[in-house]
Amino acid sequence: MPPDDNGDKKHDATPRRLEEAREKGQVPKSQDMASAIVLLFAVVLLLTLGHQIAHNLFMFGQTMLQEPLLLVPENQENDALEQSALALFKETILRFWRPLSVFFVVLLVAAILANLGQIGFLWLPEKIKIDFTHLDPVKGLKRMFSMQSVMRLLMGLLKIAICATVAWFAVQGSIGEILHLSENDTKQIASFLIWTLLMIALKVAIALVIISILDLLYQRWKHMRDLRMTDQELRDEIKNMLGDPQVISKRRQIQREMATKQRTQGTEDADVVVTNPTHYAVAIKFDARTMDGPMVVAKGTDFLAFQIRKIAAENGIPVVERKELARSLFDTVEIGAPVTLIREHMQTLTEVLIYAYNLAGRDFLGEYDQRQRNRSRRAG
């Protein structure tokens, strides 16, 4: 049987679905990236600041061992013990605050940026609420023995194997020197071992960062795959965002009708409609007894032109085909504006108006001359 289209998740998640998942805390994130980056920065800081920190520790240890004030019983009966302890405390703070503050501040910033770089700023106060369902032992056992837990265990073992392999190759080149360490003094042995351990840790940290980047890419791919939508889910999503498609279609139809009515509402008052013959239609109104000149009351192309011709037919308004005149009127005269055309087109328009007047049983030239005489009489 062919797969059901309604159950096949073949559509990418919409922005709204991604936003809803984010609001629920469902974001693609590598659990190991922050710890890997912190480890990498810690090793780099130890390689750069470790000598200063170790030197400070050595000097502080010498000071503590050489300070006899705390060990003298007589000093416990006066203020010398308190003053000595306070002095040592201040010395400890001054000696260690700068290197250690830089060390821990850098690690804190690295951890914050590692998380922000993956998911951005995400504030979910609901996640910090107490949820007693997480204490259900049955659900806990199901999570413990689920396929996801098995995959997580296998991935953990794979990471351990990769780190062990990287560490082995990092040590392999120094095996000869390690075997001959007994020939060196204590200080040289300690220096070599610390440097070797730091270099091993650096290579392991780099390997963990690479693994975490690959894990992040996989988590993002898996996140987008899990949020893919079926045909029905996509329809429901669009319906929730925009409304019922039938309502939308009806609303658009009403909007088109209102726009069409607005562009063609002056056609009923026109005396003639000039067409091109189907692409353009311009409705002209001119009353020779009251108006100084013709005026465009409606115009349109294609569908609007069809509506203008339809209204003209319903109202008995003559429709005359004059291609060049219709195009010129449409391009140069706005709705509600008087007609201003070149002489050739004005002559054609006059002929069209005379034809329309004759069909209506009116005398165009007689009415126009009468109006001119009335204007002259009023002027005199």
N, C-alpha and C positions, 0 to 999 in steps of 0.2 A: 504494500500500500504506500502511496506517496505520502510524505510527511505533511502534517497539518500545518498550513501556513500560519494559523493563529497561534500555534505552539512553538514555532521555529523562531528563535531569537536571532534575527538577521539584521536588525536595525541598530545603529549606534545609539548610545544613550543621549537623550536631549540635555541641553544645559540645565533645565529644570530638574531632571532626574539626578544629575550629578550634584546639583546644589542640595537636593533633599538628602542624598546619601551623605554629603559632607556634614549637614546639620545633625545627622545621626551618629557622626563619628566614623563613618565608613570612608576612609581615605587610604590611598596606597602608600605604604610606608615600610621601609626596611628596619626591622627591629635591631639589627646589628650595626647600622651605619654610624649612629651616634657614638657607640662604644668603640668602634674601630677608629673613628676620627679622633676621639679623646685619647686613645692609646697612642696613635701616631704623634699627636701633639705632645703628649707626655714624654715619649722617647726623645723627640727632637729637643724639647726643653731640657731634659736630663743631659743630652749631649752638649748643649750650649751653656746651661746654668748649673749643671750637676757638679762641676769642679768647685764653683764658689760655695754651693750649699754644703758639699762634703768638707771643704776647708773650714767653713764656719762651725760645722758640727765637731770637727777635730779640735779646733781652738776652744770651743765651749766645753768640751769634755775635759781638756787640760785645765781650764779655769776651775771647773767644779772639783776636780780631784786635788788641785793645789790649794783650794780655799779652806783654811782650817777653822774659820770662825764658827761654822755650824757644828763642828765636832767638839768644841771646847765646852765642857759642862758648865763652867762658871758663867759663860755668856748667856745661858738660858735664864739666869736670874735677873737680868737687866734688859734694856732695850736694844742691845747689840744684835741679838738674834733676829728681831723684827726688822731692824734696819738692814742687816745683811741680806735677809731673804728678799726684801723690797728692792735692794740694789741689784741682786742677781736676776730678779724678775724683769726689771727695766733693761738690763743688759741683754737678756734673752730676746726681748721684744725688738730692741734696736738692731740686734745682730741678724735676726731671721725674717723680720717683717717684709723687707724689700724683696729678696729673692723668692720667698714662699708666696707672697701676695701676687707677684707677677706670674708665678707658676700656676696657682690655683685660679686666678682671674682668667688667664688665657684658656685653661681647660674649661671653665664655666662658659666663656663666650663661645668656644668651639662646640660644646655640647648644645647650646641654644641655637647657634646658626645651623648645626647639622639637622636639627629637627625642623627649624623654620624653612630651610632649603627644600625639605621634602614635601611638607604639607602647608607651609605658610602659617600665619597666625590663626589659630582655631581655639575659640573659647566655648567650652561645653560644660556649663555648671551642672547639668543633669548627670554627667558621668561621675561626679564626685559624691553623689548622693548614695546613701546606704541601700543596697539592693539585697534583700535576704534570700532571693531566689538563687544567688550565686553560692549560697551555703548548702544547697540541696545536694546530698551525697550521691544520689542517683544520677543527677545531671553531671556532677563532677566525674563520676566513673565513666559516663558516656564520652565526655570530652577527653578523658585520659586515654581511652582505648579507641578513639575515633581515627579515621583515616588521616585527618589533618594532623593529629598528634604523631602518628607513625611517620608521615612525611617530614614533620618538623624534627623528629629524632634522626631520621636518615640524613637530613640536611646538616644537622649538628655533627654527626659522625663524619660526614664528608668534609666539613670545615676543619675538624680536628685533624683529619688525614692530610688535608692540604697544608695546614700550619706545620704539622710534623715534618712533612716533606720539605717545606721551605726551610725550616730550622735545620734539618739534616744537611741540606746543600750548603747552608750558611756555615755550619761547623766543619763540614768535610775538608775544606781547604786549610783548616787550622789544627787538624788532628796531630800533625807532627809537632807543632809548637806546644800543644797541650801535654803531649807525652814527655817533653823535656822541660816542663815547668819546674820540676824539682831542682834543677840546676841553678835557678834564679833565687834572689832573695825574696822575702815576704812582700815587700812593697811592689816589686815588679810583678809578682804573681797576682796580687790583688788588682793592680792596674790592668793587667792583661785580661783577667777574668771579667772585670766590670765592663771593659771596652767590648769584649766578645759578646757578653750577654746583651749589651745595648744594641749592637749591630744585628744580633739575631732578632731581638724584639722589634727593631726598625723594619726589617724585611718581613717579619710576620705581620706587623701592623699594616704595611703596604699591601700585602696579600689580602688581609681582612678588608681593607678599604675597597679593593677591586672586587672582592666577592660581594660586599654590601652594595656596590653600584649595580652589579649584575642582578642582585636580588631585588633592588629597587625597580629596575626596568621590568623584571618579571612581575613584581607586585602591581605595577601600573598596567601592564598588559592584562593580567588576571582581573584587576579591578574593572577595567573597561569591558572585558568579556563577560564578567558576572552581571554587569548592569545593562547588557544589551537587551533590546526590547522586541517583543513579538508584534505582529501587525495590530492585534487588539490593544496591547498596551500603548502602542504609539497613537492609535486612534483615541484612546481614553486620555492620553496625555495632552493631545491637541485639543480635545473637547474641554478638558479642565482649564487649559490656558486661554483658549479663545472663545469657548462656548460651544453650543450645539451646532454642528455644521448646517443643519436645516435652518436654524435661526440666523446663522451668518449669511447663508444664501438669500434668505428672505430679506434680511437687512440690506444687503448689497443691491438686491432688486429694487427695493424701495428707494435707495439712494440714487440708483440710475434713473428711475422714473422721475424722482424729484429734480435731478439735474436736467433730464430731457425736457421736463415741463418748464423749468426755468428758462432754458435756452429757446424754447419754441412757443412760449405763452403769448407772445405778441402776434402770432400768425393769424389769429381770429380777426384782428383789426386791420389786416393788410388789404390792399386793393389788388395786388398781383404778386405772384411768386415767380421768380426767374430761376431757371435750372440749367444744369450743365451736361446731360439731362439727369444723371443719377447720383453723381458724386457731390455736387454742390447744389444748394438751394438757398435763395435769399428772398425774404418776404419784404415787399416795399409798400409803404403807406404814403398816399398823397391826396390831400383834399385841396383841390384848386381854389376853393372858396375861402379857406381859412389858413392854409399853410404856405410858407414862403417857398418851400422846395420839398422834394421827396425825402423820405427818411427810412432807414433800415430798421425794422422792428423785430426781425428774427433771421438767423442764418445758421447753417450747419453743413457738415459733410457726412456722407455715407448714411449711418443710421439716423442721425439728426435730420439729414436732408430727406430721408424717407418719411420721418414723422412730420416734417413741415409740409411735404406734398400730401400726406394723408389728411392732415388738419385742413389744408386748403380744399381738398376734395369734399370733405365733410361739410364745410361752410360755404361751398359754391364760389370759392375764390379762384380766378383763372390762373392756370399754370402755363407759363410761356418758356420755351426752350431757346436760350440765347447763351451759347457757351462762353464766349469771350466776356460778355457783359456780366454773367454770373460769377465768373472767376475774378474779374476786376472788382466787383462789388464786395465779394467775400474777402479779398486781400487788402482792400484800402479803406473800407468803411466799417466802423464798429456799430454794434447794436445800440439803437437810440440816437445815433449821430446822423446829421443831414448828409445827403449824397453830394460828393464833390468829385466829379470825374472829368476826364479829358473830353474835348468837344465830340469826338467820334462816338464815345460810349454814352454821352448825354443825349445825343440825337437818337441812338438806339433805345435808350430808356424812355424818351418822350414817345417814341412810336409804340413801345410796349404799353405805356400808360394810356395812350389814346385808344389802343385796342381793348384794354380792360374796361375803360369807360364806355366804349361802344357796346361791349357785351352787357354792361349793367344798364344800358339805356340812358346814358348821361352824355352831355356834350362837354368834352374836356376843354376845347379851345374857347367855347362860349363862357364856361364858368371861370376860366383863367382870365379872359378879357374883362368879364364883369368885375372880378376882384381888382384888377388893375385900375379900372375906372373908379371904383369905390375908394381906392387908396389915393388916387389923384384928387378926387373930390374932397376927401378929408384933409389932404395936404393943402389944397387951395383955401 
